[in-house]
Amino acid sequence: MPKLIRLRWLVLAGLLALIVALGIAWRSAIRKNRSIPDAPFNIAGNLYYVGATGITSFLLTGPTGHVLIDGGYPETAPLIIASIAKLGLDIKDVKILLNTHAHSDHAGGLRELQQASGAELWVSEGDAEAVATGSGVDAAMGRLGILRFLGFFRFPAPRVDHRFKDGAKIRLGPIELTAHITAGHTRGCTSWSFPVRDGDRQLLAVDVCSLTLFPFVSLVKPEAYPGIRSDFERSFATLRSLPADIFLGSHAEFFDMNRKRRERGTAQNPVDPFIDREGYLRYIDRSEKTFRETLAKQQQGKS
């Protein structure tokens, strides 16, 4: 018995060491992008890219004020403010701040942006607590959540002014966005859809939160959180049901932004490279394939 107990402790210690090592490698990698500026540009109509390298932020402009989706890392906020200024706009005209999810690479800059703009912040009920406390952690992270005790994931906590449910409509003058709770990556992961005009055509833009499944996250009992498996399955179905024209995401790599930006320079209509329903559906398909493969392995391990 003592040998078995020692073995279990060794396995546990090895697993913990692996998680810490992965966390350190992850933090080292993402820090490279935190303070790297990216040039702002128009995607279509009143929709602009104002994020940093790799981590997206989108601005919707309107006559009564602007809407900003996502705040990047804490270090990203000044870059977003500078990008808005390069477009000839003022951060103080941003009246609404939205968030895709409560991780530090998307919510970390919200407090500084809120202070600079005076805007009201809307966050889903599922992610509001993690944003309001600046913890950046929920059960969807699985065992990686233990890294919060080493100071990972935390960010300056903003003021959450409004909490919403699935299907909520956020309006500012002629701007209207619909919140789609696509949970799994976090409990309140929110994908945003909104119409954008390009000349005489109206296009539907969809900013996908994330369909990424973290390592070590259990999809079988005991689940990382009750219902995570069904949440992912519902999210795949929800996103497929949206008639997306313009494919956006919380990470530039999701929708191959850099390639599309290069192509817009030579396209007859610079909007056309961003009209990519096929790429949108491929992203969902790839994500679901990974999810199904992980689920099958975990189910086999339980049998």
C-alpha positions in Angstrom: 0.0 0.0 0.0 2.7 2.6 0.8 4.3 2.0 -2.5 1.0 2.5 -4.3 0.4 5.7 -2.4 3.9 7.0 -3.3 3.3 6.1 -6.9 0.1 8.1 -7.0 1.8 11.1 -5.4 4.6 10.8 -8.0 2.1 10.7 -10.8 0.3 13.7 -9.3 3.5 15.7 -8.9 4.5 14.9 -12.5 1.2 16.0 -13.8 1.4 19.2 -11.8 4.9 19.9 -13.1 3.7 19.4 -16.6 0.8 21.8 -16.2 3.1 24.4 -14.7 5.7 23.9 -17.5 2.9 24.3 -20.1 1.6 27.4 -18.4 5.1 29.0 -18.3 5.6 28.2 -22.0 2.2 29.5 -22.8 2.7 32.8 -20.9 6.1 33.3 -22.5 4.7 32.8 -26.0 1.7 35.1 -25.7 3.8 37.9 -24.0 5.5 38.3 -27.4 2.2 39.6 -28.8 1.0 41.7 -26.0 2.7 45.0 -27.0 3.1 44.5 -30.7 1.0 47.1 -32.5 -0.9 46.3 -35.7 -2.1 48.8 -38.3 -5.8 49.5 -38.1 -7.9 49.1 -41.3 -11.4 49.1 -42.6 -13.0 45.6 -43.1 -16.3 46.7 -44.5 -18.7 49.6 -44.1 -18.5 50.9 -40.5 -16.4 47.9 -39.3 -12.7 48.4 -38.5 -9.9 46.3 -37.1 -8.2 48.0 -34.2 -6.5 45.1 -32.4 -2.9 44.2 -31.8 -1.0 41.5 -33.6 -2.9 38.2 -33.3 -5.4 39.3 -30.6 -8.4 41.0 -32.2 -10.4 44.0 -31.4 -13.2 45.3 -33.7 -14.7 48.8 -33.8 -18.2 49.5 -35.1 -18.7 53.3 -35.7 -21.9 55.2 -35.7 -23.4 58.7 -35.6 -24.3 58.5 -31.9 -21.1 56.7 -30.8 -19.0 53.6 -31.3 -19.0 50.0 -30.1 -15.7 48.2 -29.3 -15.5 44.4 -29.1 -12.7 43.1 -26.9 -9.9 44.8 -25.0 -6.9 42.5 -25.5 -4.3 42.2 -22.8 -3.7 45.0 -20.3 -0.7 46.0 -22.4 -2.8 46.1 -25.5 -5.2 48.8 -24.4 -2.9 51.8 -25.3 -2.4 50.2 -28.7 -6.1 50.0 -29.3 -6.5 53.6 -28.3 -3.7 54.6 -30.7 -5.3 52.6 -33.5 -8.6 54.3 -33.0 -6.8 57.7 -33.1 -5.0 56.7 -36.4 -8.5 56.2 -37.9 -9.2 59.9 -37.0 -11.6 58.8 -34.2 -11.6 59.4 -30.5 -11.7 56.7 -27.8 -14.1 59.0 -25.9 -16.7 58.4 -28.6 -16.8 54.7 -27.7 -20.0 54.3 -25.7 -20.3 50.5 -25.5 -17.6 47.9 -24.7 -18.3 44.2 -25.4 -16.3 41.1 -24.7 -16.1 37.7 -26.3 -14.9 35.9 -23.2 -13.2 36.4 -19.8 -9.6 35.4 -20.5 -6.9 37.9 -20.0 -6.0 38.2 -23.7 -9.5 39.5 -24.5 -10.6 41.1 -21.2 -7.3 42.3 -19.8 -7.4 45.8 -21.3 -11.1 46.5 -20.6 -10.5 48.5 -17.4 -8.1 51.0 -19.1 -10.4 51.3 -22.1 -13.4 51.8 -19.9 -11.5 54.5 -18.0 -10.4 56.2 -21.1 -13.7 56.2 -22.9 -16.3 56.2 -20.1 -18.1 53.4 -22.0 -20.5 50.9 -20.4 -19.3 47.3 -20.4 -21.6 44.4 -21.3 -20.6 40.9 -20.3 -22.5 37.6 -20.5 -23.9 36.2 -17.2 -21.6 33.1 -17.6 -18.4 35.2 -17.7 -19.4 38.3 -15.8 -17.9 37.1 -12.4 -14.5 36.2 -13.9 -14.4 39.6 -15.6 -15.7 41.6 -12.7 -13.1 40.0 -10.3 -10.3 40.0 -12.9 -9.6 36.3 -12.2 -9.9 35.3 -15.9 -10.5 31.7 -14.8 -13.5 29.4 -14.8 -14.0 25.6 -14.7 -13.8 25.3 -18.5 -10.0 25.6 -18.1 -9.9 22.3 -16.4 -6.7 21.5 -14.6 -4.9 24.5 -16.1 -7.0 26.6 -13.7 -4.5 25.7 -11.0 -2.1 28.1 -12.5 -4.2 31.0 -11.1 -2.4 30.3 -7.8 0.9 31.2 -9.5 -0.5 34.6 -10.7 -1.5 33.5 -14.2 -4.6 34.8 -16.0 -5.3 37.7 -13.7 -6.0 41.2 -15.1 -7.2 44.6 -13.8 -10.9 44.2 -13.1 -13.2 46.5 -15.0 -16.7 47.6 -13.9 -19.3 45.3 -15.4 -22.3 47.5 -16.1 -24.7 45.0 -17.7 -25.0 41.2 -17.7 -26.9 39.6 -20.5 -28.4 36.2 -21.6 -28.2 34.4 -24.9 -30.0 36.3 -27.7 -29.6 39.7 -26.1 -29.7 42.7 -28.6 -27.2 45.5 -27.9 -28.1 48.7 -29.7 -26.5 52.1 -30.1 -28.2 54.3 -32.7 -28.3 52.4 -35.9 -25.8 49.7 -34.7 -27.3 46.5 -33.5 -25.5 43.4 -32.3 -26.9 40.0 -31.2 -25.2 38.0 -28.5 -24.9 34.2 -29.1 -23.7 32.2 -26.1 -21.4 29.7 -27.6 -20.1 28.2 -24.3 -17.4 25.5 -23.8 -14.2 27.5 -24.1 -15.7 29.5 -21.2 -19.1 29.2 -19.6 -20.2 32.5 -21.1 -18.2 32.5 -24.3 -20.1 35.0 -26.6 -20.0 35.2 -30.4 -21.4 38.4 -31.8 -23.4 38.8 -35.1 -24.2 42.1 -36.6 -25.1 43.5 -40.1 -22.6 45.6 -42.1 -23.3 47.5 -45.3 -21.0 47.4 -48.3 -22.5 49.7 -50.9 -25.9 48.4 -51.8 -25.5 45.0 -50.1 -26.0 44.1 -46.4 -23.6 41.5 -45.0 -23.8 39.5 -41.7 -20.5 39.6 -39.8 -20.0 37.0 -37.1 -17.2 37.4 -34.5 -16.6 33.9 -33.2 -15.6 33.7 -29.5 -13.6 30.4 -29.6 -14.2 26.7 -30.0 -10.9 25.7 -28.5 -10.9 22.9 -26.0 -8.2 23.3 -23.3 -5.8 20.4 -22.6 -6.7 18.1 -19.7 -10.4 19.2 -19.8 -12.8 16.4 -19.0 -15.8 15.9 -21.3 -16.9 12.8 -19.5 -18.1 12.4 -15.9 -16.9 14.1 -13.8 -17.0 16.8 -16.5 -14.8 19.9 -16.1 -18.1 21.6 -15.3 -21.5 20.1 -15.5 -22.7 20.4 -19.1 -19.5 21.3 -20.8 -19.9 18.6 -23.4 -23.5 19.6 -24.3 -22.4 23.3 -24.3 -19.8 22.6 -27.0 -22.3 20.6 -29.0 -24.8 23.4 -28.8 -22.2 25.9 -29.8 -21.3 24.0 -33.0 -25.0 23.9 -33.9 -25.5 27.6 -33.1 -22.7 28.9 -35.2 -23.6 26.7 -38.1 -27.1 28.1 -38.0 -25.9 31.7 -38.5 -25.8 32.8 -42.2 -22.4 34.4 -41.7 -20.9 36.3 -44.6 -17.9 38.0 -42.9 -16.0 35.6 -40.7 -14.2 37.2 -37.7 -12.9 35.7 -34.5 -11.2 36.6 -31.2 -7.8 35.4 -32.7 -6.7 36.5 -36.1 -5.6 33.0 -37.0 -9.1 31.7 -36.6 -10.2 33.5 -39.8 -6.8 33.9 -41.6 -6.9 37.6 -41.2 -3.4 38.4 -42.4 -3.9 36.6 -45.7 -7.2 38.4 -46.2 -5.7 41.7 -45.4 -3.0 41.2 -48.0 -5.5 40.1 -50.6 -7.7 43.2 -49.9 -4.8 45.4 -51.3 -5.2 43.9 -54.8 -8.9 42.9 -54.8 -11.3 44.8 -57.0 -13.5 45.2 -53.9 -11.4 45.2 -50.7 -14.3 43.7 -48.7 -14.5 40.5 -50.8 -11.5 38.6 -49.2 -13.4 38.9 -45.8 -16.6 37.3 -47.2 -15.7 33.7 -46.4 -18.6 31.5 -45.4 -16.6 28.4 -46.5 -13.8 29.3 -44.2 -16.3 29.9 -41.4 -17.8 26.5 -41.8 -14.3 24.9 -42.1 -13.3 26.4 -38.8 -16.4 25.0 -37.1 -15.8 21.6 -38.7 -12.1 21.4 -37.6 -13.0 22.4 -34.1 -15.8 19.8 -33.8 -13.5 17.1 -35.2 -11.0 17.9 -32.5 -13.8 17.8 -29.9 -15.1 14.5 -31.1 -11.7 12.9 -31.2 -11.0 14.0 -27.7 -14.4 12.9 -26.4 -13.9 9.4 -28.0 -10.5 9.0 -26.4 -11.9 10.0 -23.0 -14.8 7.6 -23.4 -12.5 4.8 -24.3 -10.4 5.5 -21.2 -13.5 5.2 -19.0 -14.5 1.9 -20.5 
